[in-house]
Amino acid sequence: MNQTARPLDIPYEVHGFDCGYGSGFRVLSIANFLQEAAGRSASELGIGMEHLQAEGRTWMLSRIDLRVDALPAEGDRVTVRTWPAGTERLFALRDLTLLDAAGRSLIRAVYAYLVVDLAARRPLRPERVLAADMKVELPHPVADYRHSVPAAEGTELSFEPVVRPACIDHNGHANNAWLIDWLVDAVPRAERGSGLRELRVEFTNEALEGEKLEARWARGGAGVLTELRRGSDLVARAETVWG
């Protein structure tokens, strides 16, 4: 049975492996911290992955708008605060913030999930899973969130990641954290300024174990656009803005 929707705080300590042992807090770690907290919140509310899969359904992350105010360092204690934020067309929205020990904002994000029928691999109306009161009435941490990414033109190849067994998640495809990491890593160092400030992502197709992708980039949008492609198929694309 669903519990009353409320914000959930998940504490973390930032370890060396979250920062590449000497470098800054990694995008892969940002994605992992946020998705772990989102999953725990959903489970507490009775709408977690385990609940949906028992009914032949699953959550799939579809869109992200994320803003970086600052990044934690190795040894810092931080908290992810997250809550369900209602629905928008086929999407179930979730708000997330990463806070430092004093409660100051480090990272803010609005995620958009699809509820997918596992057999048909098709999205369902989120209202079939979420109760009418499954929404916390708080302002979105990204007030001007935008869940769309411009199409890139004239892209150049950056590198070619292979979907390894370690990349596979509960849904049997490459986990969003790895796709996000590859999309950001596709941006050449010369284009990165002093660090990532904004990240918008659209996930469009699954990437399966053993598949070889192309990570490509081009200047465009508000900064730099990147894509992950499997031949002519678009797997995911991102718009990044750098400081």
Stockholm file with secondary structure:
# STOCKHOLM 1.0

chainA/1-243         MNQTARPLDIPYEVHGFDCGYGSGFRVLSIANFLQEAAGRSASELGIGMEHLQAEGRTWMLSRIDLRVDALPAEGDRVTVRTWPAGTERLFALRDLTLLDAAGRSLIRAVYAYLVVDLAARRPLRPERVLAADMKVELPHPVADYRHSVPAAEGTELSFEPVVRPACIDHNGHANNAWLIDWLVDAVPRAERGSGLRELRVEFTNEALEGEKLEARWARGGAGVLTELRRGSDLVARAETVWG
#=GR chainA/1-243 SS CCCCCCCEEEEEECCGGGTTTTSCCCHHHHHHHHHHHHHHHHHHTTCSHHHHHTTTEEEEEEEEEEEESCCCCTTCEEEEEEEEEEEETTEEEEEEEEECTTSCEEEEEEEEEEEEETTTTEEECGGGTSCTTCBCCCCCSSTTCCCCCCCCCSCEEEECCBCCGGGBCTTSSBCHHHHHHHHHHTSCGGGCTTCEEEEEEEECSCCCTTCBCEEEEEEETTEEEEEEEETTEEEEEEEEEEC
#=GC SS_cons         CCCCCCCEEEEEECCGGGTTTTSCCCHHHHHHHHHHHHHHHHHHTTCSHHHHHTTTEEEEEEEEEEEESCCCCTTCEEEEEEEEEEEETTEEEEEEEEECTTSCEEEEEEEEEEEEETTTTEEECGGGTSCTTCBCCCCCSSTTCCCCCCCCCSCEEEECCBCCGGGBCTTSSBCHHHHHHHHHHTSCGGGCTTCEEEEEEEECSCCCTTCBCEEEEEEETTEEEEEEEETTEEEEEEEEEEC
//
